Structures are given as structure tokens and as C-alpha cells.
């Protein structure tokens, strides 16, 4: 049985978000941070588009969301540590990600569920886009921060409910 290649273009694009996150921490220059957010967003769109077209891999399906969450977590944490973001806003922005981690553990523990079977859903993609927009607002337009935080929170609740219902349906099928 032939194994799919590890270093596909989509996987390399996903991997690239880890050094982009490190670079975000290494600079506080506005133009550099805007470029890094743009690069992270672009690599996210491209890796998904390419993977759906011709090079899907199990590694890529796992790596892409981890890279996304890592970039957002690092960027949002940088603003929290610098005192430029409140703790409440921090947790609202990352609510979906914390719930995803809990959901992954639940799926791992409960009989009939397999975390690797979960696919990206529109609700999760909306949250990721809003999170990146919030990071951009933190860099460029503070006036947009609060409305974006509440939008991320509302979209996160939608995503949590959406994924919870999928977990419930999969569990019911398995039992």
C-alpha cells in the first residue's frame, strides 16, 4: 500500500503558519504584522483550496486547523500579554477553540466517536475568518475591536452548537 506524500504543497502551506506565528511575536511593527496576518490568511485559503482539488491528506486535515488555531492563539496572546486586550475579550475570541479542544477530548473518550472523522464546517470557517479580522483590528482599527469580539463570540456559539449536534448524531449512529 502506497502512503501519500508528507510534503504536499497544501501541507507545506499549513506548516508555514507556524513560523508566521513566531514572526508575529518577534515584531510589533504594524506593516509587518499586517503582512503576517495577510500571509497566514492567504496560506489558509490556498492550502484548503489545493487540498480539496488534488492533494488531500490525513495529515493536512489535522495540520490545517492546528496551524490556524496556533496563529490566532499566538497573535491574540501577544495582545493580551502586552495589556492591549482584556482577559474577557481574549476568552471570547478563543471560545470556539477551547470548546473544540474539549470536544476533541470527549470524542476521543466516548465510544463510537473518532476525532479524525470530524470535518471542517462552515460555522468553524466563519469563526476563523472573524478571528483573523479581529487580529487585524487589533493592529489597525481599535474602533472595530468590540463589535468584532462580540461577532466572534456569537459565531463561536453557533459553531459550538453546530459541532455538538454533529457529535450527537455520530454518537447516535454508532450506538
KEKE-3310 file (N, C-alpha, C; in steps of 0.2 Angstrom, whole numbers, plus 5000, padded with zeros to 4 digits):
npx = (5004:5003:5009:5003:5011:5021:5025:5016:5011:4999:5001:5013:5010:5002:5011:5018:5012:5016:5030:5026:5017:5027:5035:5026:5026:5038:5039:5033:5029:5018:5016:5023:5016:5003:5006:5010:4998:4990:4998:4996:4982:4981:4988:4980:4968:4973:4979:4968:4960:4969:4970:4957:4956:4966:4976:4972:4976:4977:4986:4986:4973:4972:4983:4980:4969:4976:4987:4980:4973:4985:4991:4982:4980:4993:4994:4983:4986:4998:4994:4986:4996:5003:4995:4985:4973:4959:4956:4943:4939:4949:4946:4933:4936:4943:4935:4928:4939:4943:4932:4932:4944:4940:4929:4936:4943:4932:4926:4937:4936:4923:4914:4911:4914:4926:4939:4946:4937:4930:4925:4929:4918:4906:4902:4913:4923:4919:4921:4935:4938:4933:4940:4953:4951:4948:4961:4967:4960:4965:4978:4976:4964:4957:4944:4935:4936:4928:4915:4919:4924:4912:4905:4913:4911:4897:4897:4905:4898:4887:4895:4900:4887:4883:4894:4892:4880:4883:4892:4883:4874:4883:4886:4874:4872:4882:4879)
npy = (4994:5011:5026:5042:5057:5066:5080:5089:5102:5109:5105:5110:5123:5124:5121:5132:5142:5141:5147:5159:5163:5164:5174:5184:5187:5191:5204:5221:5230:5238:5237:5225:5216:5217:5211:5198:5193:5194:5185:5173:5172:5170:5158:5149:5150:5145:5133:5125:5126:5120:5107:5102:5101:5093:5087:5080:5075:5065:5070:5083:5087:5087:5095:5108:5114:5115:5123:5135:5138:5139:5151:5161:5160:5163:5176:5183:5181:5188:5201:5201:5198:5210:5219:5225:5220:5214:5201:5195:5198:5191:5178:5177:5178:5166:5156:5147:5139:5134:5126:5117:5110:5103:5096:5088:5080:5074:5067:5058:5050:5045:5031:5025:5037:5046:5056:5060:5059:5070:5084:5100:5113:5125:5134:5134:5139:5152:5157:5157:5166:5178:5179:5181:5193:5201:5200:5208:5220:5223:5227:5237:5245:5249:5254:5245:5234:5229:5227:5216:5207:5203:5198:5187:5180:5177:5169:5159:5153:5148:5139:5130:5124:5119:5109:5102:5096:5088:5079:5073:5067:5058:5050:5044:5036:5027:5020)
npz = (5000:4995:5003:5006:5000:5012:5011:5004:4993:4999:5013:5016:5015:5026:5036:5035:5043:5056:5058:5054:5064:5074:5069:5070:5084:5086:5081:5082:5073:5064:5049:5046:5054:5049:5036:5040:5045:5033:5026:5033:5032:5018:5015:5022:5015:5002:5005:5009:4997:4987:4993:4993:4979:4973:4982:4995:5011:5026:5036:5032:5034:5048:5051:5046:5053:5066:5063:5060:5072:5080:5075:5077:5091:5096:5091:5097:5110:5111:5111:5123:5133:5131:5137:5129:5127:5134:5147:5147:5133:5127:5130:5125:5111:5109:5112:5104:5101:5113:5116:5105:5108:5120:5115:5106:5115:5122:5111:5109:5120:5121:5117:5100:5094:5083:5083:5072:5061:5060:5051:5043:5045:5039:5050:5058:5050:5048:5060:5061:5051:5056:5068:5063:5057:5068:5074:5065:5067:5079:5076:5067:5068:5081:5084:5079:5087:5098:5092:5084:5093:5099:5088:5085:5096:5095:5083:5087:5097:5089:5081:5091:5095:5082:5080:5091:5089:5078:5083:5092:5083:5076:5087:5090:5079:5080:5091)
capx = (5000:5007:5007:5003:5017:5020:5027:5012:5010:4995:5004:5019:5007:4999:5017:5021:5009:5020:5034:5022:5015:5033:5037:5021:5028:5045:5039:5027:5029:5011:5016:5025:5010:4998:5009:5010:4991:4989:5001:4993:4975:4982:4990:4975:4964:4977:4980:4962:4958:4973:4969:4951:4956:4970:4981:4970:4980:4975:4990:4984:4966:4974:4988:4977:4966:4980:4990:4976:4972:4991:4992:4977:4982:4999:4993:4979:4990:5003:4990:4984:5002:5005:4990:4981:4967:4956:4955:4937:4939:4954:4942:4928:4939:4946:4929:4927:4945:4943:4927:4935:4949:4936:4925:4941:4944:4926:4926:4942:4935:4917:4913:4908:4916:4933:4940:4949:4932:4927:4927:4928:4911:4905:4902:4920:4927:4917:4924:4942:4939:4932:4946:4959:4948:4949:4968:4969:4958:4970:4984:4975:4957:4954:4937:4932:4938:4922:4910:4922:4924:4905:4903:4917:4908:4891:4899:4908:4892:4885:4900:4899:4881:4884:4898:4889:4874:4886:4894:4877:4872:4888:4886:4868:4873:4887:4876)
capy = (5000:5017:5031:5049:5061:5071:5087:5091:5109:5111:5103:5115:5130:5124:5121:5139:5147:5141:5152:5166:5165:5166:5181:5189:5188:5194:5211:5225:5234:5237:5234:5218:5212:5216:5207:5192:5191:5193:5179:5167:5171:5168:5151:5146:5149:5142:5126:5122:5126:5115:5101:5100:5100:5087:5084:5079:5070:5065:5075:5090:5088:5088:5100:5114:5118:5116:5129:5141:5140:5142:5158:5165:5159:5167:5183:5186:5180:5193:5207:5200:5199:5217:5223:5228:5216:5212:5194:5193:5198:5185:5171:5177:5177:5160:5152:5141:5135:5130:5121:5112:5105:5099:5092:5083:5075:5070:5062:5053:5046:5042:5025:5027:5043:5046:5063:5061:5059:5077:5088:5107:5115:5132:5138:5135:5143:5159:5159:5158:5172:5183:5179:5184:5200:5204:5202:5214:5226:5225:5230:5243:5249:5248:5255:5239:5228:5227:5224:5210:5202:5200:5194:5181:5176:5174:5164:5153:5149:5144:5134:5125:5121:5115:5104:5097:5092:5083:5074:5069:5062:5052:5045:5040:5031:5022:5016)
capz = (5000:4995:5008:5002:5002:5018:5010:4998:4993:5005:5019:5017:5016:5033:5040:5035:5048:5062:5058:5053:5071:5078:5067:5073:5091:5085:5079:5084:5068:5061:5042:5047:5057:5043:5031:5043:5045:5026:5023:5036:5029:5011:5016:5024:5009:4997:5007:5008:4990:4984:4996:4990:4972:4971:4986:5002:5015:5033:5039:5031:5038:5055:5052:5044:5059:5071:5061:5060:5079:5083:5073:5081:5098:5097:5090:5102:5116:5111:5113:5130:5137:5131:5140:5124:5126:5141:5148:5144:5126:5125:5131:5120:5104:5108:5115:5100:5101:5119:5115:5101:5112:5125:5110:5104:5121:5123:5105:5110:5126:5121:5112:5094:5091:5082:5082:5065:5057:5060:5045:5044:5044:5038:5056:5060:5045:5049:5066:5059:5047:5061:5072:5059:5056:5075:5075:5060:5070:5085:5073:5063:5069:5088:5085:5077:5091:5102:5088:5081:5098:5100:5082:5086:5102:5093:5078:5091:5100:5083:5079:5096:5094:5076:5081:5096:5086:5074:5088:5095:5078:5075:5093:5090:5074:5082:5097)
cpx = (5004:5004:5007:5009:5016:5021:5023:5012:5005:4998:5009:5016:5004:5005:5019:5018:5012:5025:5031:5020:5021:5035:5032:5023:5035:5045:5033:5026:5022:5012:5018:5019:5005:5000:5008:5002:4988:4991:4998:4986:4976:4984:4985:4970:4967:4977:4973:4959:4962:4971:4962:4951:4960:4975:4978:4974:4977:4979:4987:4977:4967:4978:4985:4974:4971:4985:4986:4975:4979:4992:4988:4979:4988:4998:4989:4982:4995:5000:4988:4990:5004:5000:4985:4975:4965:4956:4949:4937:4944:4950:4936:4930:4941:4941:4929:4933:4945:4938:4929:4940:4945:4932:4930:4942:4938:4925:4931:4940:4928:4917:4909:4909:4924:4934:4943:4943:4928:4930:4926:4921:4911:4906:4909:4924:4925:4920:4932:4943:4938:4937:4952:4957:4949:4957:4970:4966:4962:4976:4982:4969:4954:4947:4933:4932:4932:4917:4912:4922:4917:4903:4907:4913:4901:4892:4902:4903:4888:4889:4900:4893:4881:4888:4896:4884:4877:4889:4888:4875:4876:4887:4880:4868:4877:4884:4871)
cpy = (5006:5022:5038:5053:5065:5078:5089:5099:5112:5110:5108:5122:5130:5125:5129:5144:5146:5146:5159:5168:5167:5173:5186:5191:5192:5202:5214:5230:5233:5235:5227:5214:5211:5211:5200:5189:5190:5186:5172:5166:5168:5160:5147:5144:5144:5134:5122:5121:5120:5108:5098:5098:5094:5084:5083:5074:5070:5069:5082:5092:5089:5094:5107:5118:5119:5122:5135:5143:5142:5149:5162:5165:5164:5174:5186:5186:5186:5200:5207:5201:5207:5222:5227:5225:5213:5204:5192:5193:5192:5179:5171:5175:5170:5154:5146:5136:5131:5124:5115:5107:5101:5094:5086:5077:5071:5065:5056:5048:5042:5036:5027:5033:5043:5053:5064:5061:5066:5081:5096:5109:5123:5137:5139:5139:5151:5162:5161:5165:5178:5184:5183:5192:5204:5205:5208:5220:5228:5228:5237:5248:5247:5249:5249:5233:5225:5224:5217:5205:5199:5196:5187:5177:5173:5168:5158:5149:5145:5138:5128:5121:5116:5109:5099:5093:5087:5077:5070:5064:5057:5047:5041:5035:5026:5017:5012)
cpz = (5000:4999:5004:5004:5008:5016:5003:4999:4999:5012:5021:5018:5023:5038:5041:5041:5055:5063:5057:5060:5075:5076:5070:5080:5091:5083:5082:5079:5064:5053:5042:5049:5052:5038:5033:5043:5038:5024:5027:5033:5022:5011:5018:5019:5004:4999:5006:5001:4986:4986:4993:4983:4970:4976:4994:5005:5022:5037:5038:5034:5045:5056:5051:5050:5065:5069:5062:5068:5082:5081:5077:5088:5100:5096:5095:5109:5117:5113:5121:5134:5137:5134:5135:5123:5133:5141:5145:5137:5123:5125:5126:5113:5103:5111:5111:5100:5107:5119:5111:5104:5117:5120:5108:5109:5122:5117:5106:5115:5125:5115:5106:5091:5089:5079:5075:5060:5056:5055:5047:5042:5043:5044:5059:5056:5046:5055:5065:5056:5052:5066:5069:5058:5063:5076:5071:5064:5076:5082:5070:5065:5076:5088:5083:5082:5095:5098:5085:5087:5099:5094:5083:5091:5099:5088:5082:5094:5094:5081:5084:5096:5088:5077:5086:5093:5081:5078:5090:5089:5076:5081:5092:5084:5076:5088:5095)
residu = (UNK:UNK:UNK:UNK:UNK:UNK:UNK:UNK:UNK:UNK:UNK:UNK:UNK:UNK:UNK:UNK:UNK:UNK:UNK:UNK:UNK:UNK:UNK:UNK:UNK:UNK:UNK:UNK:UNK:UNK:UNK:UNK:UNK:UNK:UNK:UNK:UNK:UNK:UNK:UNK:UNK:UNK:UNK:UNK:UNK:UNK:UNK:UNK:UNK:UNK:UNK:UNK:UNK:UNK:UNK:UNK:UNK:UNK:UNK:UNK:UNK:UNK:UNK:UNK:UNK:UNK:UNK:UNK:UNK:UNK:UNK:UNK:UNK:UNK:UNK:UNK:UNK:UNK:UNK:UNK:UNK:UNK:UNK:UNK:UNK:UNK:UNK:UNK:UNK:UNK:UNK:UNK:UNK:UNK:UNK:UNK:UNK:UNK:UNK:UNK:UNK:UNK:UNK:UNK:UNK:UNK:UNK:UNK:UNK:UNK:UNK:UNK:UNK:UNK:UNK:UNK:UNK:UNK:UNK:UNK:UNK:UNK:UNK:UNK:UNK:UNK:UNK:UNK:UNK:UNK:UNK:UNK:UNK:UNK:UNK:UNK:UNK:UNK:UNK:UNK:UNK:UNK:UNK:UNK:UNK:UNK:UNK:UNK:UNK:UNK:UNK:UNK:UNK:UNK:UNK:UNK:UNK:UNK:UNK:UNK:UNK:UNK:UNK:UNK:UNK:UNK:UNK:UNK:UNK:UNK:UNK:UNK:UNK:UNK:UNK)
# end
